[in-house]
Amino acid sequence: MNYLSDHYVEETRFGLWFLRSHTWQHHVLRVAINDLRSLFSEPLPDRPVLLDAGCGQGKSFQHLRQTFAPQRLLGVDADPHSLEQSHAEAMRQGIDVELLGGDCATLPVPDASVDLLFCHQTFHHLVEQEKAMAEFYRVLKPGGYLLFAESTEAYIDTWVIRWLFRHPMHVQKSAAQYLDMIRHQGFEFEPHNVSYPYLWWSRSKDFGLLERLGLRQPKPFGQREETLVNVVARKPFERVI
């Protein structure tokens, strides 16, 4: 069954290849998961139910297992071919994953059933972003965490990314706008739960080449357009009146 819909912009052939690459696994996924882990204020949930929303080809599974030790791991993706690749990746890694076909705007997951929801570089493909964020809130348990890692409009709206990848440009957001959306949905987080990585691959004008050659100093935080935003946001516990 094909789960692709108007809610999701399908990746290019180059993009699908890139999601299998060493660069993606080592310099993007691994780095993002390690950074998200560092943003927790509280101890990690013990043996959590973890949902990878937009799991792609399953390259996150081994990193998620190593970092968060879930008792149950679920992966949702709208692309049937990616789900097949995720299944093959889970078999190679010996990881038990429940794979579900569906869109992030209509997650096939019960209410309040997830402890950790990992959404990495998926949101900028979604057209119905507000609906997807509401779904994330719905499926998380009270006290559960959203692990959100995303590229901003400053990165997506560049010639090299437009040329190589496909995205719904009218919904791209700045770091501040993504954080506002998450907070508006009802999630809670503090400044120390947020990071703004300024990684070489996110500087699409020259991929940080001049800085690596020592010919230019990187712009400090507050003096640059942020290209990435990571946040660990918590769904509040139900208040007893």
Secondary structure, 3 states (H helix, E strand, C coil): CCCCCCCECCCCHHHHHHCCCHHHHHHHHHHHHHHHHHCCCCCCCCCCEEEEECCCCCCCHHHHHHHHCCCEEEEEECCHHHHHHHHHHHHHHCCCCEEEECCHHHCCCCCCCEEEEEEECCHHHECCHHHHHHHHHHHEEEEEEEEEEEECHHHHCCHHHHHHCCCCHHHCCCHHHHHHHHHHHCCECCHHHEECCCCHHHCCCCCCHHHHCCCCCCCCCCCCCCCEEEEEEECCCCCCC
